[in-house]
Amino acid sequence: MCLGQRLDRKRKWTEIRSSVKNFKIYSEQDFPKYLPRLNSLYDDLFTGGKGFRAKLVQKVSDPIRVPEKTQALLAQTVEFIHNASLLHDDLIDRSILRRGKPAAWNKYSPEYAVLAGDYLLARVMVNLSNYGNIRLVQYTAEVISELLEGEWLQDSVIRDFDVNLDKLDRIHNLKTASLFKWCLRAPFYSQERNDQTLHETLEKLGQILGLLFQRSDDLLDYNIRNDEGKAILGDLKSGYLNSFGAFVVQELSPDRRSQLVKSQTLEEFKNHLGGVSTFDEKVKQFDQINQKQIKLYQHLLESLKGMLQPEEQKMISEFQPLTDLLYWRRIPK
């Protein structure tokens, strides 16, 4: 790959990580001017987001020639669902900040945060229904249901320090991966391309991307590749043993596990685990587990390639760097 191509690819992925255009308005009825507090809340919410899911929709839509108007609808749909989930999550978790600013429930009130999230989901169904593709509407409703189911399941493991990776993977598949899967499948549904094998492959790809993203995000809590400056041990202090935490404690005795989960600093956590070298070895082992998922992802991409028309196959080259971006947190060169 020549220097110009590398710079062009880096520019594209930098755009994905940066703020994107405002996805607020698809229909004139989305945000009426006579509801100023609603508009103010959403102006806060949509400012500063990376819009990664909307960009992922675009990466699928462009090669299969989804019309721009439909792309705008799909991009808004996934951003609305995602932000609705953030509004509700922040309230449930009592998170004070969102994207460096006061969370909606904290700034406006818990009641407004609930109403705002519900409103977003309602607009999603109104706009998709007007689009007139019943399979797309049905699939979107299924995804929203999965998100809510995942929230219920996650609440059930708060302060459950015996939770294992399998149970957490089930939660992450519902809460995180469901939207990644939607981004890959919805553009094909919008084109009425309903081939079962195609959608099964897209489903598996989205599931892996969601899993990798969540596991990488869980590593940030232990200051691993934490370029975003996420609060250290935030999950653990909230009583939530995330995927890396569950992996680390799985072979510990009950007494050592009890000590470990009470850690207030990362240094204390490492000491209870057995020292820095033991901690580093656990990170290495965790990375190796996820590297297997990355290899499976690349294999699935080869399968997907055979299901696409020649002019659509540039989608594969766009998908290949996603694991670097989502798990290793590297901008592909």
Summary of the structure (lengths in Angstrom):
residues: 333
radius of gyration: 20.5
end to end distance: 9.6
largest distance: 59.8
contacts: 1036
relative contact order: 0.10
helix: 69%
strand: 1%
